[in-house]
Amino acid sequence: MFKIHPIQTGKVKVKQFQVMGAKNKLSRLWQLFFTNRWSDWLPIYCWLIEHPHGLFLIDTGEICKVHDKGHLPDNAIFRGGVQYDVKREDEVDRQLMKLGFGVEEVKAVFLTHFHSDHVDGLCHFPNARIYVSKAAYDFALGSKGEKAGYFRKNLPSWFQPETFEFDDGKEGGFETSKQFLEDGSIIAVPLPGHSIGHTGYIVKTKTHRYLFSGDATYDGATLQDAVPFVILDNAQAKQSVKKLRKYAQSSDVLVLCSHDPNVVQNIAL
């Protein structure tokens, strides 16, 4: 049995340039603080994989505590750059129940990066194995992590993930990768730029390769135009999206972006 379930854990709005790109850092800062051009409401997706080896989850989505005072910093960057609409029933545990699964059935969680809308749902998985790239983990929990949008205080007290490095050789146009199962059906590839240590995950079936790209780019159109989604590191982000676009040129590859409103219909094609 193999099946992909997109799980929407609420909605988010960001400034329009964060979705469609900006020419440079100065332009991004100007649009962040001095424009009121917002995106439409975007879904916040994580992904349940029904796999012959068990149930796996890629990211964990957002939780309703994102609306609580103090959960995110009360400063101009966060007030000016992001809005959330997340209810308790949107959280991943409730969404799993609707699919007929319990959180205890999830064998492992694979994290793309540490921004809150990808990791806040970790609180529901104290018994799952959790995997994340060492680069992402070290930076997120380091002294510079909070300034980059990673909030250690919001991680569960029990959080001790299994970190990994990309030491398993090439995967398509990616020079390095990390293989998790002996059959090679789940592989991590580096997609840095949106965040430190940002990671994509490739899930292989007999007919397709699904690349869960996190926030490397917004949707199919920005992928084709090689536009990164909210850039932390310009050079790395652009290189990552170019590699992603090249990998996606194969007819059996489907790239799944975490905030793409069209992703459900794309999977159904």
Secondary structure, 3 states (H helix, E strand, C coil): CCEEEEEEEEEEEEEHHHHHCCCCHHHHHHHHHHCCCECCCEEEEEEEEEECCEEEEECCCCCHHHHCECCECCCHHHHHHEEEECCHHHCHHHHHHHCCCCHHHEEEEECCCCCHHHHHHHHHCCCCEEEEEHHHHHHHCCCCCHHHCCCHHHCCCCCCCEEECCCCCCECCECCCEECCCCCCEEEEECCCCCCCCEEEEEECCCCEEEECCCCECCHHHHHCCCECCCCCHHHHHHHHHHHHHHHCCCCEEEECCCCCCHHHHHHC
